[in-house]
Amino acid sequence: MNRSLSIRSKGQSGEKSSNKHRFTMASLRGHQQPDLSKKLYRLIKTENHAIGAYEAAAKEQANIASQLSDWGEETGDDAISEISDKLGVLLAEIAEQEDVLASGLEESRGVLKQIRNTESSVQPSRDQKAKIADEIQKLKYKEPSSVKIVTLEQELVRAEAQSLVAEAQLTNVTRQKFKEAYDLHTAAIIERAEKQIMLAKNARKLLNLVDDTPIVPGDVHPTFSHAETAREVLNVAEDELRAWTPNVEPIHTNAGNLGTNAMPSAPVSTAQHSEQQYTQQSEYPTQQHSEYTRSNEQYATSSEPSVVGQEPVAYQTQTQAQPHSTTETSYATDEQDHEHARNVASRVLG
């Protein structure tokens, strides 16, 4: 516990203030969050208030422990004076565990922020895809023969490629960080609970040292003779805290091969490779693959690792495996391009 055997104020009137969470204009940013991250933003904000409450509770409980010790000294009862002081030490240590819990929750909250930031970075790709799809539907309704439809359908395919990368990153980050965050969260709760249980049990041992046998007027209780036993209870409590080790259900993870760009670093299996090659050869000419690569290079957010050069799995280039060359593909007729774009867009839009 690393504290003295007494916590009496000894005439000190000043108290340190340590409110870590203050109101700022940044707390008004909630309405500016993308739709995808609004709920998690509110959860993180509410968690911040809860952490502040735990910190405030720790401060108040420590203050109560000190007041208990001071009151016991004023009673003039040697047993109450001694036990209230030692009990105050244990109650103050119980209060300190609230601060330990608050620290663990703050660490967990920081991990949740990584999910929130990823959600914010994915929202633009979703919006862009939805915007292009809406424009296509409007044009088909107003101007079914417009040549702009073909261009928009090609843009929709590229937006879909970007979205595949973004959604895969979001899924990977969300699952990994969700487990990590609540691993920290629940471990902090267990540590607080187990340590407070140990301290409370020792506090009950102190209470048993008080003789509460009723007396008649004129009689007095025997002189309190358990001061050494009370001191030994504190020593035992301190030793138990030092010897405490976490014994919790381990949280297993398979995210060890997750790369810095939130995508798997392991190579794609042979079956997936063959399926991708078939899809690419039957749907997309080589020239379009190069467009997807450039498009993906543009998809890099400030809040998450860059995915430059990382193509979505469904669109990975297999140029060498294709029997036809880039030169042959580039000579496709306008009619073929038009029909190809319509087919791809119809598959994307379902």
N, C-alpha and C positions, 0 to 999 in steps of 0.2 A: 504493500500500500504506500510505502515510501512517505510516511507522514509521522509527526510526533505522536506521543501517547495522549495528548490533549489538544483540543481545537478551540479552547476558550479564547474569546476576543482579546483579552488582556488590554482593554481600553482602546483598541483600535476602532475608529469610527468610519474610516474611509473604506469604500468598496470599489473594486475595479469593475468597470463596465466593458463587456465584450460582446456586443451585438454585431454579429458578422453580416447579417442580412438587413440592409437598409433599403428604404424605398427610393427608387431612382426613376428617371424618365424612361429607362430601358424597360421597366415593367409595363409600359403602355404599348409595347410592340406586338402584343398578342393578336390584335386585329390585322396586322400586316403579314402574318404568317400565311404561307400557302395552304390551301385546303387540306392537302395530304398530311401536313405536319401540325395542324391546329390542335388536335386532341392530345397528341403527345406533348406539345408545348404546354397545354394547360396542366397535364399531369405533372410535368417537371416543375412547373410553377407552384402547384399545390404542395408537392413534395418539399419544396423550399420552405413553405410556411410551416409544415410539420417539423422539419429539422429545427427551425427557429423555436418552435414550441418545446421540443425536447431540450434545447439549450437553456431556455427560460426555466423549465421545470428543474433542471439540474442546479441552476443558480438558486432557485427558491428552496429546494430541498436541502442544499448545503447551508443556507441561511437558517432554516428551521433546526438543523442539527446543532448549529452553534448556539442558537437561542435555548435549546433544550439543555445544553451543558451549562450555560449561564444561569438558567433557572434552578437547576439542581444544586448549584453552589449556594444559592440564596436561601434554600430550604432549611439549612442548618442541620439536616439529617445526613450523617456521614455516609450511610449506605446509599441513599438517593444521590448524594453529591458525587460519589465515586462511580456508581454505575451509570448515571446519566451522562457523565463525561466520556466514559468508554463507549457507551451506546451512541453518543453523538459522533464519535470517530467512525463507527461502522456505518451509521446513516449517511455521513458525509461521503464515505467511499461508495455507498449505494448510489448516491446522487451523481458521483463522478462517472458511473457506468452509463448514465444518460448521455453524457458528453461523448463517451466512446461510441455509443449507438449513433449519435448524431454524425460523428465523423464517418462511420461506415455507410450511413445513408447518403451522405454527401458524395462519397466515392461512387456509390451505385448510381446516383443521379447524374454524375459526370459521364458514365457509360451510356445512359439513356440519351444524353445529348448527341452522341454520335449517330444514333438511329434517327433522331430528329433532323440532324443536318443532312443525312442521306435522303430522307424523305423530301426535304426542301429542294435538294438538287435534282430529284427525279421529277418533280412537278412540271418543270418546263417541257420535258420531253412528252409527257402525257398531254399537256395543253396544246403543244404543236401538232401532235397526231390528231387530236380531236378537232382542232381548227381546220386542218387540211380536209379531213373527212367531211366536215360541215360544208366547206366551200364546194366540194365535189357534188354533194347532194343538192345544194342550191342551184348549181349550174345545170345539173341534169334535169332539174325541174323547170328552170327558166329557159335555158339554151341547150337542149340535148345535143345539138350538133357542134357545140363550141369546141375549137381546137385546144382551148385551155384545159379542158378536162384531161386530156392525155398527159399534159405537163404536170397537172396536180396529182394524177394517179402515180406518176413516177416519183414525185416528191413524197407521196404517202408511203411508198415502198421504202424510201430512204429513212423517213421518220419512224417507220416500223422497225427498221434495223437498229436505229439509235435507241428506241424504246426497249428493245429486247435486252440490250446491254444494261441499260439503266435499271430495268425491272429485276434482272438477275443480280445486279449489285445490291439493290435494296433488299431482296430476299436473303441474300447471304449475310449482309450486315445485320439485318433485323434479327435473324435467328441466333446468330453468334452473340451479339451484344445483349439481346434479351436474356439469354441464359447467364451471361457474365454479370449483368447488372443485378439480377435477383439472386444469384449466388452470393454476391457481396451483401445484398440486402438481408437475406435470411441468416447468413452467417453472423452478421452484426447483431441481429435480434437474439440468436441463440447464445452468443457470447455474453450479452448484457443479462439475459435471463439466468444463465447458469452461474455467473459471478454474483448476481444479486441474491440468488438462492443460497449460495455458500455464506455470504455475509449475513443474511437474515437468520440462518440457522445458528450462527455464532452469536448473533444479537440475542436470540432466545436463551442461549446458555448464560448470558450476562443477567438476564431477568431472573433466572433461577437462583442467582446469588443473593437476591433481596429477600430477607425474612419478613413476610407480611403477617406474622402471627399477631392477632389482636391483643392489645394490652389494656389494663384498667388504669384509671387515673392514679397517678403517683408512680406507676411503673415506667421503666424505660427499656428499650431494646438493648441487647448486648452490643458492645462495641463491634463495629464492622471489621471482620477479620479476613475478608476474601479479596483484599486489594491485589495480592500477588496472583491469585487465580484469575481475576479480571484482566490483569495485564497479560497473563498467559493466553487467555482467549483471544486477545488482539494479535498476539504473536502467531497463534495457530491460523487465524484468519489471513494474516499477511502471507504466511507460508503457503496456504492453499491457493491464494491468488497467484503467487509466483509460479506455483507448480501447475496451474491450470493450462491445459492444452485443448485445442478444438477437437471435438469428436463428432463430426457431422457426416451426413450422407454426401459422398462426393458427387459433384456435378460433372458428368462425362461430356466430352466435346469431340466432334469430328472435324473441327474447323482448322486443324493443324496445317492443311495444305492450301489454305486460303491465301492468295497472293496479296501484294500491296494495293492492287487495283480492285480488291474485293471480288476477284474471280478465282476459280480453282487454278492452282499452279500445276496440278498433275495433268499429263497428256490425256486427250480424249480417247476412249476405248475404240477398238477396231470396228465394232458394230456401228457405233455412232459415226465414225469416220466414213464408212461406206454409205450410210444413210445420207449424211451431209453431201457427199460427192454426188450421189444420185439426184438429190434435190437441186443442187446447184447446176448440174448439167442439163436438167430438164426444164429449169425455170429461168435462170439468169445467165445472160451472156457475159463473157469475160470483162467486157468494157464496163458493165454496170458494177461488177465487183470492185473495180478501182474507185468508182464513185462512192461506194459504201465506206471504203477505207478512208477516203478524204473526209467524209462526213463524220466518221467516228473520231478522227483526229480533232475535229472541232468540239466534240463532246467531252469537255473536261471542266469540272466545276472547281471553284476555289475552296470549297469545304471538304471535298473528298479526293482521294488519290486519283491521279489522271489515268484515263484509259486510252491514251494515245496508242494507236496501232493495234488495239484490242478489238477484234471484230466479234459480233455476237455469234454464238455457237452455230445457229442455224444458217449463218451467212459466211462462214469461213471459206476463204478462197482456195480452190483446188485447181489452179491454172494449169499446172503441169499434167494433171490427170485428164484434162479435157482434150478430145481429139481434134477440135478445130482451133484455129489460131485467132488472136485478137484482130488481125487484119481481115479475116473472113467475116468475123462477127460485125465489124463496123460497116459492112456493105449491105446490111439488112435494109429492105425497102421500108418506106414510110408506112405502108399498109401493115407490114409485119410488126413494126414497132408499135403501131397503134393497137393492134389486136393483142400483142403481148402485154402491154401496159394494162389494158382492160382486164385481161385474165388475172394478172397478179393483183390488181386492186380489188377485184371481186373476191379473190380468196382471202385477202387481208381483211376486207370489210365483212366477210362472212355472208 
